[in-house]
Amino acid sequence: LAEQKSQRSQAERLLVQVTVKTGSQLGLTFKHDAYPILLGRLAERLPEAAEKSAALEEAPEYQLLLTRLRLNNHQLQIVQAQGSGHPELSIESARSRGVSGEPFVQTVTVSIALPFGGQSQEREALAQITLERERNQQALRRFEKTFEFFWQTGLAAIEEKLRVRALANKSLSDAQAIREALQKAADA
């Protein structure tokens, strides 16, 4: 029961944050106690689908997860582009002599560097980045599902408030009709 109350409270807060940008628009400051009052005022209408997508896109956690995914994709592209290394060929020439009076000795050095074993480092980096990307994708999906749950919970709360308000208005109009009938009967 406490968990349901907490979930409902979170859903109400989410809807308040989505529908009302600032508490000053309603003459209230954003305090924990103000949420039920704000939700009562928001229950005049149900939020539209565009508000839902805007709220999701504006959520800081959602933006953070999207940024992490973009970073992972860029990291993968960089590691794949770098590859395991490139073979190198270098030619060096040196001219030297031991003591003065001796003829110069011309030395030519040819170096060939072939990268061996670089693929294991590349595979390790790719595996690590891919794992991190998968974790971020899972976190993003969890956030979207949680957001959807809270959104639906909030919508259910608003629908319930609208239903209760309609019943209260009906009861009020019935009570006024009875009062008027009794008033007419008393006057007659």
C-alpha positions in Angstrom: 0.0 0.0 0.0 2.8 2.4 0.9 4.5 1.5 -2.4 1.4 2.3 -4.4 1.0 5.6 -2.6 4.6 6.4 -3.4 4.1 5.5 -7.1 1.0 7.6 -7.3 2.8 10.5 -5.6 5.6 10.2 -8.2 3.1 10.1 -11.0 1.3 13.2 -9.7 4.7 15.0 -9.5 5.6 14.0 -13.0 2.3 15.3 -14.4 2.6 18.5 -12.4 6.1 19.1 -13.8 4.9 18.3 -17.3 1.8 20.3 -17.4 2.8 23.3 -15.3 6.2 24.8 -16.0 6.2 27.0 -12.9 4.3 27.0 -9.7 3.9 30.8 -9.9 1.5 30.3 -12.9 -0.9 28.8 -10.4 0.1 31.1 -7.6 1.9 28.4 -5.7 5.5 27.5 -5.0 6.7 24.0 -5.6 6.6 22.3 -2.3 5.7 18.7 -1.5 2.4 19.9 0.1 1.5 21.8 -3.0 1.4 18.8 -5.3 -2.1 17.5 -4.4 -3.5 21.1 -4.8 -1.8 21.5 -8.2 -3.0 18.1 -9.3 -6.5 19.0 -8.3 -6.3 22.1 -10.5 -4.7 20.1 -13.3 -7.5 17.6 -13.3 -9.5 20.0 -15.4 -8.2 18.2 -18.4 -6.1 15.3 -19.5 -2.6 16.0 -20.9 -2.2 15.4 -24.6 0.2 13.0 -26.3 2.5 15.8 -27.4 2.9 16.8 -23.8 3.9 13.3 -23.0 6.6 13.1 -25.6 7.8 16.6 -24.7 8.0 15.6 -21.1 10.0 12.5 -21.9 12.5 14.4 -24.1 12.9 17.1 -21.5 13.7 14.7 -18.7 17.3 15.1 -17.6 17.8 11.4 -17.1 16.5 10.7 -20.6 18.9 13.3 -22.0 21.8 11.8 -20.1 21.1 8.3 -21.3 20.8 9.5 -24.9 24.1 11.4 -24.6 25.8 8.3 -23.3 24.5 6.3 -26.2 25.8 8.8 -28.7 29.1 8.8 -26.9 29.3 5.0 -27.1 28.5 5.1 -30.8 31.2 7.6 -31.5 33.7 5.6 -29.4 32.9 2.5 -31.5 33.4 4.4 -34.7 36.8 5.7 -33.5 38.0 2.3 -32.4 36.8 0.7 -35.6 38.5 3.4 -37.7 41.8 3.1 -35.8 42.0 -0.6 -36.4 44.8 -2.7 -34.9 47.6 -0.5 -36.2 49.3 0.1 -39.6 52.5 -1.4 -40.9 55.4 1.0 -41.2 58.4 1.2 -43.4 61.2 3.6 -42.6 64.6 4.2 -44.3 67.3 6.1 -42.4 70.6 7.2 -43.7 73.6 8.2 -41.5 77.1 9.4 -42.3 79.8 9.2 -39.6 83.5 8.6 -39.0 85.4 7.4 -36.0 88.3 9.9 -35.9 89.3 12.7 -38.2 91.3 11.5 -41.1 89.3 8.4 -41.6 86.9 8.3 -44.5 83.2 8.8 -43.8 81.1 5.7 -43.4 77.7 5.8 -45.0 75.0 3.7 -43.2 71.6 2.9 -44.5 69.0 1.4 -42.1 65.7 -0.1 -43.4 63.1 -0.7 -40.7 59.8 -2.6 -41.2 57.3 -2.5 -38.3 54.4 -4.9 -38.5 51.8 -4.7 -35.8 51.3 -8.1 -34.1 48.7 -8.6 -31.4 47.0 -5.2 -31.8 43.8 -6.9 -32.7 43.3 -8.3 -29.1 43.5 -4.7 -27.8 41.0 -3.6 -30.4 38.7 -6.5 -29.6 38.9 -5.7 -25.9 38.1 -2.0 -26.5 35.2 -2.9 -28.8 33.9 -5.4 -26.3 34.0 -2.9 -23.5 32.4 -0.1 -25.5 29.7 -2.5 -26.8 29.0 -3.7 -23.3 28.7 -0.2 -22.0 26.4 0.7 -24.9 24.2 -2.3 -24.2 23.9 -1.3 -20.6 23.0 2.3 -21.6 20.4 1.0 -24.0 18.9 -1.2 -21.3 18.9 1.7 -18.9 17.1 3.9 -21.5 14.5 1.2 -22.1 13.9 0.9 -18.3 13.6 4.6 -18.0 11.1 4.8 -20.9 9.0 1.9 -19.3 9.1 3.6 -15.9 8.1 6.9 -17.4 5.2 5.2 -19.2 4.1 3.5 -16.0 4.1 6.8 -14.0 2.4 8.6 -16.9 -0.4 6.0 -17.0 -0.7 6.0 -13.2 -1.0 9.8 -13.3 -3.6 9.7 -16.1 -5.6 7.1 -14.0 -5.4 9.5 -11.0 -6.6 12.4 -13.1 -9.4 10.3 -14.7 -10.5 9.3 -11.2 -10.5 12.9 -10.1 -12.5 13.9 -13.1 -15.0 11.1 -12.4 -15.3 12.1 -8.7 -15.7 15.8 -9.7 -18.5 14.9 -12.2 -20.2 12.8 -9.5 -19.9 15.7 -7.0 -21.3 18.1 -9.5 -24.2 15.7 -10.1 -24.8 15.3 -6.4 -24.7 19.1 -6.0 -27.2 19.7 -8.8 -29.5 17.0 -7.3 -29.2 18.5 -3.9 -30.1 21.9 -5.3 -33.1 20.5 -7.1 -34.3 18.8 -3.9 -33.7 22.0 -2.0 -35.7 24.0 -4.5 -38.5 21.5 -4.4 -38.6 21.6 -0.7 -38.5 25.4 -0.7 -41.5 25.4 -3.1 -43.4 22.9 -0.9 -42.7 25.0 2.2 -43.8 28.2 0.5 -47.0 26.5 -0.7 
